[in-house]
Amino acid sequence: MNMIHVTNGDCAAQSLAEALRRAERDERVITLRDDLAVGPIRDIDESPLARATFWRQVLNSAIDFEGELEEQQALFGRLARGDDQIVVWHGQSAADQLTLRRVAYHLRNVPQRLNEAKLTHDDLTIATGESDPERVGREDRATAVGMFSPKQLLAKLPTAAPISVLRISRLALEWQEAKYASADTRRLRDNMLVSGTWVDIDEALLDLAGPEWKPARQIAGAAMRQRFDFMLSDSIAFWRCRELVTAGRLKIRGTPSEISQAELRR
């Protein structure tokens, strides 16, 4: 039986590929590269334009986002048409849970092929026996696959299990509901996805900035450790800082295009 492992993010994919290598399992790992907890997703399964526009604004980059998103969409089509068993690896975070739901939506017509490997905060306590620094969990107990070492993922390989047809149908429906909600952000609360805005992130950044000049990296890093019911990335934190500068709510010593090197205050 051929098996394909699906996970979100390059770091997660690299750790998982190493875990499979250590297990002497010649199985493919597919990397999805999109933080589905943020930005518009209403048309994500039909057109890359809105999503590409969002990421171009966030990352201030000339990357061919349309091309990358089109390739990712084609990948879902190939997964659905194939005959391999699919294992979705996911932690307890909004982005990972949305990835699970998106895969379930695209494979809903072949439910017998869909499996999952669940990772929780408690799984981070698995002893690595390696020289890498100990991987410490977050205070909000959120997890993403990229937080786990290859040794920890190796220990979880035997736990991959089929997803019931009924649950796949529910996950696919929740993906559609998340898309049509047209929210700025999507949060995971009590294993339920709820809609959110940028307001609480912006207010946190303003509070962290304070009246004195502080490095933007310090402000963004402190915000990333706070609880928003999704895992705030550095790219989103810096983008929201730029937006606050543009709106005149933050003052900057430096340039917005290089905000990671700038200083900010209210």
C-alpha atoms as an extended CHARMM CRD file, in Angstrom:
* protein
*
       266  EXT
         1         1  MET       CA              0.0000000000        0.0000000000        0.0000000000  PROA      1               0.0000000000
         2         2  ASN       CA              1.4460000000        3.3710000000       -1.0520000000  PROA      2               0.0000000000
         3         3  MET       CA              1.1360000000        6.1710000000        1.4840000000  PROA      3               0.0000000000
         4         4  ILE       CA              1.4710000000        9.9400000000        1.1220000000  PROA      4               0.0000000000
         5         5  HSD       CA              1.9200000000       12.1860000000        4.1530000000  PROA      5               0.0000000000
         6         6  VAL       CA              0.5290000000       15.7330000000        4.0150000000  PROA      6               0.0000000000
         7         7  THR       CA              1.5270000000       18.5230000000        6.3660000000  PROA      7               0.0000000000
         8         8  ASN       CA              1.6000000000       22.3100000000        6.4760000000  PROA      8               0.0000000000
         9         9  GLY       CA              4.8970000000       24.2070000000        6.2790000000  PROA      9               0.0000000000
        10        10  ASP       CA              8.4510000000       23.4390000000        5.1930000000  PROA      10              0.0000000000
        11        11  CYS       CA              9.7440000000       22.9110000000        8.7300000000  PROA      11              0.0000000000
        12        12  ALA       CA              7.0230000000       20.3450000000        9.4390000000  PROA      12              0.0000000000
        13        13  ALA       CA              7.6870000000       18.5410000000        6.1600000000  PROA      13              0.0000000000
        14        14  GLN       CA             11.4320000000       18.3710000000        6.7860000000  PROA      14              0.0000000000
        15        15  SER       CA             10.9590000000       16.9080000000       10.2710000000  PROA      15              0.0000000000
        16        16  LEU       CA              8.4190000000       14.4070000000        8.9990000000  PROA      16              0.0000000000
        17        17  ALA       CA             10.6350000000       13.3320000000        6.0770000000  PROA      17              0.0000000000
        18        18  GLU       CA             13.4910000000       12.7290000000        8.5240000000  PROA      18              0.0000000000
        19        19  ALA       CA             11.1910000000       10.7080000000       10.8020000000  PROA      19              0.0000000000
        20        20  LEU       CA             10.1850000000        8.5100000000        7.8550000000  PROA      20              0.0000000000
        21        21  ARG       CA             13.8380000000        8.0900000000        6.8790000000  PROA      21              0.0000000000
        22        22  ARG       CA             14.6900000000        6.9250000000       10.3990000000  PROA      22              0.0000000000
        23        23  ALA       CA             11.8030000000        4.4760000000       10.2190000000  PROA      23              0.0000000000
        24        24  GLU       CA             13.1910000000        3.2230000000        6.8720000000  PROA      24              0.0000000000
        25        25  ARG       CA              9.9020000000        4.0390000000        5.1880000000  PROA      25              0.0000000000
        26        26  ASP       CA             10.1680000000        5.2460000000        1.6130000000  PROA      26              0.0000000000
        27        27  GLU       CA              7.0070000000        7.3490000000        1.6300000000  PROA      27              0.0000000000
        28        28  ARG       CA              6.3210000000       10.7210000000        0.0810000000  PROA      28              0.0000000000
        29        29  VAL       CA              5.7760000000       13.9080000000        2.0920000000  PROA      29              0.0000000000
        30        30  ILE       CA              3.7180000000       16.6860000000        0.5250000000  PROA      30              0.0000000000
        31        31  THR       CA              4.2090000000       20.2230000000        1.7890000000  PROA      31              0.0000000000
        32        32  LEU       CA              1.3440000000       22.7120000000        1.8730000000  PROA      32              0.0000000000
        33        33  ARG       CA              2.4990000000       26.3060000000        2.2910000000  PROA      33              0.0000000000
        34        34  ASP       CA             -0.3560000000       28.5190000000        3.3920000000  PROA      34              0.0000000000
        35        35  ASP       CA             -1.4260000000       29.8310000000        6.7880000000  PROA      35              0.0000000000
        36        36  LEU       CA             -5.1580000000       29.3310000000        6.3350000000  PROA      36              0.0000000000
        37        37  ALA       CA             -5.9160000000       31.0270000000        9.6720000000  PROA      37              0.0000000000
        38        38  VAL       CA             -5.3920000000       34.4500000000        8.1240000000  PROA      38              0.0000000000
        39        39  GLY       CA             -6.6040000000       36.3450000000        5.0790000000  PROA      39              0.0000000000
        40        40  PRO       CA             -9.3920000000       35.7320000000        2.5530000000  PROA      40              0.0000000000
        41        41  ILE       CA            -10.2150000000       32.1230000000        1.6650000000  PROA      41              0.0000000000
        42        42  ARG       CA            -13.7120000000       32.3780000000        0.1460000000  PROA      42              0.0000000000
        43        43  ASP       CA            -12.5240000000       31.6630000000       -3.4170000000  PROA      43              0.0000000000
        44        44  ILE       CA             -9.3720000000       29.7400000000       -2.5240000000  PROA      44              0.0000000000
        45        45  ASP       CA            -10.5340000000       26.5080000000       -4.1840000000  PROA      45              0.0000000000
        46        46  GLU       CA            -11.5610000000       28.2580000000       -7.4010000000  PROA      46              0.0000000000
        47        47  SER       CA             -9.1480000000       31.1600000000       -7.9340000000  PROA      47              0.0000000000
        48        48  PRO       CA             -5.7860000000       32.1780000000       -6.4420000000  PROA      48              0.0000000000
        49        49  LEU       CA             -6.2120000000       35.9120000000       -7.0860000000  PROA      49              0.0000000000
        50        50  ALA       CA             -7.5830000000       37.1670000000       -3.7510000000  PROA      50              0.0000000000
        51        51  ARG       CA             -5.2510000000       34.9390000000       -1.7650000000  PROA      51              0.0000000000
        52        52  ALA       CA             -2.2280000000       35.9530000000       -3.8320000000  PROA      52              0.0000000000
        53        53  THR       CA             -3.0750000000       39.6410000000       -3.4170000000  PROA      53              0.0000000000
        54        54  PHE       CA             -3.2570000000       39.1850000000        0.3520000000  PROA      54              0.0000000000
        55        55  TRP       CA              0.1230000000       37.4490000000        0.6360000000  PROA      55              0.0000000000
        56        56  ARG       CA              1.7840000000       39.9230000000       -1.7090000000  PROA      56              0.0000000000
        57        57  GLN       CA              0.6220000000       42.7170000000        0.6050000000  PROA      57              0.0000000000
        58        58  VAL       CA              1.7070000000       40.8890000000        3.7610000000  PROA      58              0.0000000000
        59        59  LEU       CA              5.1320000000       39.8200000000        2.5460000000  PROA      59              0.0000000000
        60        60  ASN       CA              5.7720000000       42.8830000000        0.3800000000  PROA      60              0.0000000000
        61        61  SER       CA              7.2930000000       40.5480000000       -2.1840000000  PROA      61              0.0000000000
        62        62  ALA       CA              7.3500000000       39.9470000000       -5.9300000000  PROA      62              0.0000000000
        63        63  ILE       CA              7.0170000000       36.1740000000       -5.4540000000  PROA      63              0.0000000000
        64        64  ASP       CA              4.7020000000       34.5140000000       -7.9840000000  PROA      64              0.0000000000
        65        65  PHE       CA              1.9920000000       33.7850000000       -5.4300000000  PROA      65              0.0000000000
        66        66  GLU       CA             -0.5800000000       33.0450000000       -8.1360000000  PROA      66              0.0000000000
        67        67  GLY       CA              1.6470000000       30.3610000000       -9.6040000000  PROA      67              0.0000000000
        68        68  GLU       CA              2.3750000000       28.7610000000       -6.2510000000  PROA      68              0.0000000000
        69        69  LEU       CA             -1.2810000000       28.7500000000       -5.2390000000  PROA      69              0.0000000000
        70        70  GLU       CA             -2.3440000000       27.3330000000       -8.6080000000  PROA      70              0.0000000000
        71        71  GLU       CA              0.1790000000       24.5190000000       -8.1920000000  PROA      71              0.0000000000
        72        72  GLN       CA             -1.1550000000       23.8070000000       -4.7190000000  PROA      72              0.0000000000
        73        73  GLN       CA             -4.7020000000       23.6490000000       -6.0610000000  PROA      73              0.0000000000
        74        74  ALA       CA             -3.5670000000       21.2500000000       -8.7900000000  PROA      74              0.0000000000
        75        75  LEU       CA             -1.9490000000       19.1460000000       -6.0780000000  PROA      75              0.0000000000
        76        76  PHE       CA             -5.2990000000       18.6450000000       -4.3570000000  PROA      76              0.0000000000
        77        77  GLY       CA             -6.7170000000       17.4580000000       -7.6490000000  PROA      77              0.0000000000
        78        78  ARG       CA             -3.9190000000       14.9210000000       -8.0870000000  PROA      78              0.0000000000
        79        79  LEU       CA             -4.4140000000       13.6430000000       -4.5380000000  PROA      79              0.0000000000
        80        80  ALA       CA             -8.1280000000       13.1520000000       -5.1450000000  PROA      80              0.0000000000
        81        81  ARG       CA             -7.5530000000       11.2990000000       -8.4290000000  PROA      81              0.0000000000
        82        82  GLY       CA             -4.8390000000        9.0020000000       -7.0930000000  PROA      82              0.0000000000
        83        83  ASP       CA             -5.1450000000        5.7230000000       -5.2510000000  PROA      83              0.0000000000
        84        84  ASP       CA             -2.6050000000        6.2390000000       -2.4450000000  PROA      84              0.0000000000
        85        85  GLN       CA             -3.5350000000        6.3160000000        1.2070000000  PROA      85              0.0000000000
        86        86  ILE       CA             -3.2860000000        9.9030000000        2.5050000000  PROA      86              0.0000000000
        87        87  VAL       CA             -2.1850000000       10.7610000000        6.0520000000  PROA      87              0.0000000000
        88        88  VAL       CA             -2.8080000000       14.3410000000        7.2020000000  PROA      88              0.0000000000
        89        89  TRP       CA             -0.5600000000       15.3890000000       10.0760000000  PROA      89              0.0000000000
        90        90  HSD       CA             -2.0160000000       18.1290000000       12.2650000000  PROA      90              0.0000000000
        91        91  GLY       CA             -1.6080000000       19.7960000000       15.6180000000  PROA      91              0.0000000000
        92        92  GLN       CA             -4.0700000000       21.7350000000       17.7400000000  PROA      92              0.0000000000
        93        93  SER       CA             -3.8530000000       25.0820000000       15.9750000000  PROA      93              0.0000000000
        94        94  ALA       CA             -6.1860000000       26.9180000000       13.6410000000  PROA      94              0.0000000000
        95        95  ALA       CA             -3.8900000000       26.6250000000       10.6070000000  PROA      95              0.0000000000
        96        96  ASP       CA             -3.3200000000       22.8800000000       11.0380000000  PROA      96              0.0000000000
        97        97  GLN       CA             -7.0020000000       22.2100000000       11.6730000000  PROA      97              0.0000000000
        98        98  LEU       CA             -7.9870000000       24.2010000000        8.6030000000  PROA      98              0.0000000000
        99        99  THR       CA             -5.4620000000       22.2170000000        6.5600000000  PROA      99              0.0000000000
       100       100  LEU       CA             -7.0990000000       19.0040000000        7.7770000000  PROA      100             0.0000000000
       101       101  ARG       CA            -10.5200000000       20.3060000000        6.8060000000  PROA      101             0.0000000000
       102       102  ARG       CA             -9.3630000000       21.4540000000        3.3850000000  PROA      102             0.0000000000
       103       103  VAL       CA             -7.8530000000       18.0660000000        2.5850000000  PROA      103             0.0000000000
       104       104  ALA       CA            -11.0280000000       16.3690000000        3.8370000000  PROA      104             0.0000000000
       105       105  TYR       CA            -13.0870000000       18.5770000000        1.5300000000  PROA      105             0.0000000000
       106       106  HSD       CA            -11.0360000000       17.6280000000       -1.5340000000  PROA      106             0.0000000000
       107       107  LEU       CA            -10.9940000000       13.9160000000       -0.6600000000  PROA      107             0.0000000000
       108       108  ARG       CA            -14.5940000000       13.6940000000        0.5440000000  PROA      108             0.0000000000
       109       109  ASN       CA            -15.5490000000       11.4710000000       -2.3950000000  PROA      109             0.0000000000
       110       110  VAL       CA            -12.8060000000        8.9330000000       -1.5820000000  PROA      110             0.0000000000
       111       111  PRO       CA            -13.0880000000        8.8060000000        2.2250000000  PROA      111             0.0000000000
       112       112  GLN       CA            -11.6140000000        5.2990000000        2.4310000000  PROA      112             0.0000000000
       113       113  ARG       CA             -8.2100000000        6.7830000000        1.5510000000  PROA      113             0.0000000000
       114       114  LEU       CA             -8.0350000000        9.4740000000        4.2320000000  PROA      114             0.0000000000
       115       115  ASN       CA             -6.1240000000        9.0570000000        7.5030000000  PROA      115             0.0000000000
       116       116  GLU       CA             -4.7900000000       11.3960000000       10.1870000000  PROA      116             0.0000000000
       117       117  ALA       CA             -1.9720000000       11.6420000000       12.7020000000  PROA      117             0.0000000000
       118       118  LYS       CA             -2.8880000000       13.8890000000       15.6270000000  PROA      118             0.0000000000
       119       119  LEU       CA             -0.3490000000       15.8630000000       17.6470000000  PROA      119             0.0000000000
       120       120  THR       CA             -1.1460000000       17.4490000000       20.9970000000  PROA      120             0.0000000000
       121       121  HSD       CA              0.6910000000       19.5950000000       23.5250000000  PROA      121             0.0000000000
       122       122  ASP       CA              1.3240000000       16.4730000000       25.6270000000  PROA      122             0.0000000000
       123       123  ASP       CA              3.1860000000       14.8830000000       22.7090000000  PROA      123             0.0000000000
       124       124  LEU       CA              5.8340000000       17.5960000000       23.0430000000  PROA      124             0.0000000000
       125       125  THR       CA              6.9510000000       15.8950000000       26.2680000000  PROA      125             0.0000000000
       126       126  ILE       CA              8.2270000000       12.8730000000       24.3340000000  PROA      126             0.0000000000
       127       127  ALA       CA             11.9300000000       12.6670000000       25.1650000000  PROA      127             0.0000000000
       128       128  THR       CA             14.0200000000       13.3050000000       22.0730000000  PROA      128             0.0000000000
       129       129  GLY       CA             17.3120000000       11.8790000000       23.2960000000  PROA      129             0.0000000000
       130       130  GLU       CA             18.9720000000       14.3130000000       20.9060000000  PROA      130             0.0000000000
       131       131  SER       CA             21.3250000000       17.2490000000       21.3200000000  PROA      131             0.0000000000
       132       132  ASP       CA             18.8140000000       19.7720000000       19.9780000000  PROA      132             0.0000000000
       133       133  PRO       CA             17.4470000000       22.2360000000       22.5440000000  PROA      133             0.0000000000
       134       134  GLU       CA             14.3420000000       20.9430000000       24.2750000000  PROA      134             0.0000000000
       135       135  ARG       CA             11.2170000000       21.8940000000       22.4030000000  PROA      135             0.0000000000
       136       136  VAL       CA              8.9880000000       23.8170000000       24.7760000000  PROA      136             0.0000000000
       137       137  GLY       CA              5.2550000000       24.1280000000       24.3060000000  PROA      137             0.0000000000
       138       138  ARG       CA              3.2550000000       27.3270000000       24.2860000000  PROA      138             0.0000000000
       139       139  GLU       CA              1.3000000000       28.5700000000       27.2800000000  PROA      139             0.0000000000
       140       140  ASP       CA             -1.9280000000       28.3170000000       25.2880000000  PROA      140             0.0000000000
       141       141  ARG       CA             -1.0590000000       24.6560000000       24.4720000000  PROA      141             0.0000000000
       142       142  ALA       CA             -1.4320000000       25.2850000000       20.7420000000  PROA      142             0.0000000000
       143       143  THR       CA              0.6320000000       22.9880000000       18.5510000000  PROA      143             0.0000000000
       144       144  ALA       CA              1.6930000000       22.8050000000       14.9240000000  PROA      144             0.0000000000
       145       145  VAL       CA              3.5400000000       19.9460000000       13.2640000000  PROA      145             0.0000000000
       146       146  GLY       CA              6.5740000000       22.1660000000       12.7390000000  PROA      146             0.0000000000
       147       147  MET       CA              7.0760000000       22.3600000000       16.5300000000  PROA      147             0.0000000000
       148       148  PHE       CA              7.9730000000       18.6530000000       16.7360000000  PROA      148             0.0000000000
       149       149  SER       CA             11.3660000000       17.0480000000       16.2460000000  PROA      149             0.0000000000
       150       150  PRO       CA             11.8980000000       14.0710000000       13.9060000000  PROA      150             0.0000000000
       151       151  LYS       CA             12.2680000000       11.8310000000       16.9820000000  PROA      151             0.0000000000
       152       152  GLN       CA              8.9080000000       12.9700000000       18.3260000000  PROA      152             0.0000000000
       153       153  LEU       CA              7.2190000000       12.4550000000       14.9560000000  PROA      153             0.0000000000
       154       154  LEU       CA              8.8350000000        9.0290000000       14.6480000000  PROA      154             0.0000000000
       155       155  ALA       CA              7.1320000000        8.0430000000       17.9090000000  PROA      155             0.0000000000
       156       156  LYS       CA              3.7700000000        9.1470000000       16.4790000000  PROA      156             0.0000000000
       157       157  LEU       CA              4.0350000000        7.2600000000       13.1610000000  PROA      157             0.0000000000
       158       158  PRO       CA              2.1680000000        4.1820000000       14.4640000000  PROA      158             0.0000000000
       159       159  THR       CA             -0.7760000000        6.3550000000       15.5890000000  PROA      159             0.0000000000
       160       160  ALA       CA             -1.8960000000        7.2880000000       12.0600000000  PROA      160             0.0000000000
       161       161  ALA       CA             -5.4600000000        6.0050000000       11.6850000000  PROA      161             0.0000000000
       162       162  PRO       CA             -8.3990000000        6.1950000000        9.2550000000  PROA      162             0.0000000000
       163       163  ILE       CA            -10.9290000000        9.0020000000        9.5880000000  PROA      163             0.0000000000
       164       164  SER       CA            -14.5460000000        7.8880000000        9.6330000000  PROA      164             0.0000000000
       165       165  VAL       CA            -16.7870000000        8.7590000000        6.7090000000  PROA      165             0.0000000000
       166       166  LEU       CA            -19.0950000000       10.7200000000        9.0010000000  PROA      166             0.0000000000
       167       167  ARG       CA            -16.2340000000       12.8180000000       10.3720000000  PROA      167             0.0000000000
       168       168  ILE       CA            -14.8310000000       13.4810000000        6.9070000000  PROA      168             0.0000000000
       169       169  SER       CA            -18.2230000000       14.8160000000        5.8540000000  PROA      169             0.0000000000
       170       170  ARG       CA            -18.3190000000       17.0660000000        8.9050000000  PROA      170             0.0000000000
       171       171  LEU       CA            -14.7700000000       18.3310000000        8.3320000000  PROA      171             0.0000000000
       172       172  ALA       CA            -15.5560000000       19.0910000000        4.6810000000  PROA      172             0.0000000000
       173       173  LEU       CA            -18.6590000000       21.0240000000        5.7170000000  PROA      173             0.0000000000
       174       174  GLU       CA            -16.6870000000       23.0030000000        8.2950000000  PROA      174             0.0000000000
       175       175  TRP       CA            -14.1750000000       23.9440000000        5.5940000000  PROA      175             0.0000000000
       176       176  GLN       CA            -16.9780000000       25.3200000000        3.4240000000  PROA      176             0.0000000000
       177       177  GLU       CA            -18.4430000000       27.2040000000        6.3850000000  PROA      177             0.0000000000
       178       178  ALA       CA            -15.0450000000       28.7360000000        7.1540000000  PROA      178             0.0000000000
       179       179  LYS       CA            -14.6640000000       29.8770000000        3.5490000000  PROA      179             0.0000000000
       180       180  TYR       CA            -18.0570000000       31.5150000000        3.3020000000  PROA      180             0.0000000000
       181       181  ALA       CA            -17.6900000000       33.3300000000        6.6210000000  PROA      181             0.0000000000
       182       182  SER       CA            -15.3900000000       35.8580000000        4.8530000000  PROA      182             0.0000000000
       183       183  ALA       CA            -13.4360000000       36.6160000000        8.0490000000  PROA      183             0.0000000000
       184       184  ASP       CA            -10.0510000000       38.3150000000        8.4400000000  PROA      184             0.0000000000
       185       185  THR       CA             -8.8790000000       35.5320000000       10.7390000000  PROA      185             0.0000000000
       186       186  ARG       CA            -10.0260000000       32.1020000000       11.8480000000  PROA      186             0.0000000000
       187       187  ARG       CA             -9.5270000000       30.9900000000       15.4540000000  PROA      187             0.0000000000
       188       188  LEU       CA             -9.6440000000       27.5670000000       17.1370000000  PROA      188             0.0000000000
       189       189  ARG       CA            -11.6620000000       27.5630000000       20.3670000000  PROA      189             0.0000000000
       190       190  ASP       CA            -12.6510000000       24.3090000000       22.0620000000  PROA      190             0.0000000000
       191       191  ASN       CA            -11.8410000000       22.5450000000       18.7730000000  PROA      191             0.0000000000
       192       192  MET       CA            -14.3210000000       24.7700000000       16.9420000000  PROA      192             0.0000000000
       193       193  LEU       CA            -13.3620000000       27.2780000000       14.2530000000  PROA      193             0.0000000000
       194       194  VAL       CA            -14.6770000000       30.7900000000       14.7930000000  PROA      194             0.0000000000
       195       195  SER       CA            -14.2550000000       34.0090000000       12.8100000000  PROA      195             0.0000000000
       196       196  GLY       CA            -12.1540000000       36.9550000000       13.9480000000  PROA      196             0.0000000000
       197       197  THR       CA            -10.7860000000       40.3250000000       12.8650000000  PROA      197             0.0000000000
       198       198  TRP       CA             -7.4370000000       42.1050000000       13.1400000000  PROA      198             0.0000000000
       199       199  VAL       CA             -8.6290000000       44.3110000000       15.9970000000  PROA      199             0.0000000000
       200       200  ASP       CA             -7.2740000000       42.3000000000       18.9370000000  PROA      200             0.0000000000
       201       201  ILE       CA             -3.9100000000       41.7730000000       17.2180000000  PROA      201             0.0000000000
       202       202  ASP       CA             -3.6050000000       45.4850000000       16.4750000000  PROA      202             0.0000000000
       203       203  GLU       CA             -4.5300000000       46.4440000000       20.0360000000  PROA      203             0.0000000000
       204       204  ALA       CA             -1.9650000000       44.0100000000       21.4170000000  PROA      204             0.0000000000
       205       205  LEU       CA              0.7480000000       45.4730000000       19.1860000000  PROA      205             0.0000000000
       206       206  LEU       CA             -0.1600000000       48.9960000000       20.2850000000  PROA      206             0.0000000000
       207       207  ASP       CA             -0.0430000000       48.0010000000       23.9600000000  PROA      207             0.0000000000
       208       208  LEU       CA              3.3120000000       46.2840000000       23.5000000000  PROA      208             0.0000000000
       209       209  ALA       CA              4.7710000000       49.2670000000       21.6400000000  PROA      209             0.0000000000
       210       210  GLY       CA              4.1060000000       51.7470000000       24.4380000000  PROA      210             0.0000000000
       211       211  PRO       CA              5.2740000000       55.3740000000       24.5050000000  PROA      211             0.0000000000
       212       212  GLU       CA              9.0220000000       54.6260000000       24.2400000000  PROA      212             0.0000000000
       213       213  TRP       CA             10.9440000000       53.5050000000       21.1790000000  PROA      213             0.0000000000
       214       214  LYS       CA             11.2530000000       49.7170000000       20.9890000000  PROA      214             0.0000000000
       215       215  PRO       CA             12.6360000000       47.4220000000       18.2880000000  PROA      215             0.0000000000
       216       216  ALA       CA              9.8550000000       46.1430000000       16.0460000000  PROA      216             0.0000000000
       217       217  ARG       CA             11.2950000000       42.6380000000       16.4390000000  PROA      217             0.0000000000
       218       218  GLN       CA             10.7500000000       42.8440000000       20.1960000000  PROA      218             0.0000000000
       219       219  ILE       CA              7.1630000000       44.0060000000       19.7710000000  PROA      219             0.0000000000
       220       220  ALA       CA              6.3290000000       41.3670000000       17.1580000000  PROA      220             0.0000000000
       221       221  GLY       CA              8.0070000000       38.6040000000       19.1720000000  PROA      221             0.0000000000
       222       222  ALA       CA              6.0520000000       39.4870000000       22.3090000000  PROA      222             0.0000000000
       223       223  ALA       CA              2.7920000000       39.5170000000       20.3270000000  PROA      223             0.0000000000
       224       224  MET       CA              3.5520000000       36.1040000000       18.8340000000  PROA      224             0.0000000000
       225       225  ARG       CA              3.7070000000       34.6220000000       22.3380000000  PROA      225             0.0000000000
       226       226  GLN       CA              0.2510000000       35.9020000000       23.2480000000  PROA      226             0.0000000000
       227       227  ARG       CA             -2.9480000000       33.9390000000       22.8900000000  PROA      227             0.0000000000
       228       228  PHE       CA             -5.1800000000       34.8280000000       19.9470000000  PROA      228             0.0000000000
       229       229  ASP       CA             -6.5610000000       31.2950000000       19.3630000000  PROA      229             0.0000000000
       230       230  PHE       CA             -4.3550000000       31.0640000000       16.3030000000  PROA      230             0.0000000000
       231       231  MET       CA             -0.5760000000       31.0850000000       16.0730000000  PROA      231             0.0000000000
       232       232  LEU       CA              0.4700000000       34.5850000000       15.0510000000  PROA      232             0.0000000000
       233       233  SER       CA              3.4210000000       34.4420000000       12.6340000000  PROA      233             0.0000000000
       234       234  ASP       CA              6.1940000000       36.9990000000       12.3790000000  PROA      234             0.0000000000
       235       235  SER       CA              5.1190000000       37.9380000000        8.8390000000  PROA      235             0.0000000000
       236       236  ILE       CA              1.5780000000       38.7780000000        9.9800000000  PROA      236             0.0000000000
       237       237  ALA       CA              2.8240000000       40.6210000000       13.0880000000  PROA      237             0.0000000000
       238       238  PHE       CA              5.1960000000       42.8020000000       11.0410000000  PROA      238             0.0000000000
       239       239  TRP       CA              2.4950000000       43.4350000000        8.4340000000  PROA      239             0.0000000000
       240       240  ARG       CA              0.0400000000       44.6090000000       11.0740000000  PROA      240             0.0000000000
       241       241  CYS       CA              2.7760000000       46.8970000000       12.4370000000  PROA      241             0.0000000000
       242       242  ARG       CA              3.1940000000       48.3850000000        8.9540000000  PROA      242             0.0000000000
       243       243  GLU       CA             -0.5570000000       48.8630000000        8.6910000000  PROA      243             0.0000000000
       244       244  LEU       CA             -0.6130000000       50.6480000000       12.0490000000  PROA      244             0.0000000000
       245       245  VAL       CA              2.2180000000       52.9120000000       10.8910000000  PROA      245             0.0000000000
       246       246  THR       CA              0.3130000000       53.6960000000        7.6920000000  PROA      246             0.0000000000
       247       247  ALA       CA             -2.8030000000       54.4950000000        9.7220000000  PROA      247             0.0000000000
       248       248  GLY       CA             -0.8010000000       56.8430000000       11.9620000000  PROA      248             0.0000000000
       249       249  ARG       CA             -1.3920000000       54.7490000000       15.0750000000  PROA      249             0.0000000000
       250       250  LEU       CA              2.2820000000       53.8140000000       15.4130000000  PROA      250             0.0000000000
       251       251  LYS       CA              5.3200000000       56.0070000000       14.8340000000  PROA      251             0.0000000000
       252       252  ILE       CA              8.3590000000       54.5390000000       13.1590000000  PROA      252             0.0000000000
       253       253  ARG       CA             12.0760000000       55.1870000000       13.2890000000  PROA      253             0.0000000000
       254       254  GLY       CA             13.2110000000       53.5090000000       10.0970000000  PROA      254             0.0000000000
       255       255  THR       CA             11.3110000000       52.5180000000        6.9430000000  PROA      255             0.0000000000
       256       256  PRO       CA              8.0970000000       50.4810000000        6.7150000000  PROA      256             0.0000000000
       257       257  SER       CA              9.5700000000       48.3330000000        3.9230000000  PROA      257             0.0000000000
       258       258  GLU       CA             12.2570000000       47.1500000000        6.3750000000  PROA      258             0.0000000000
       259       259  ILE       CA             10.1160000000       47.1920000000        9.4820000000  PROA      259             0.0000000000
       260       260  SER       CA             11.8990000000       44.2540000000       11.0880000000  PROA      260             0.0000000000
       261       261  GLN       CA             14.9330000000       46.5640000000       11.4370000000  PROA      261             0.0000000000
       262       262  ALA       CA             12.9190000000       49.5950000000       12.6080000000  PROA      262             0.0000000000
       263       263  GLU       CA             11.8680000000       50.9220000000       15.9920000000  PROA      263             0.0000000000
       264       264  LEU       CA              8.2700000000       51.7170000000       16.8970000000  PROA      264             0.0000000000
       265       265  ARG       CA              6.2830000000       53.6000000000       19.5110000000  PROA      265             0.0000000000
       266       266  ARG       CA              2.7480000000       54.8390000000       19.9400000000  PROA      266             0.0000000000
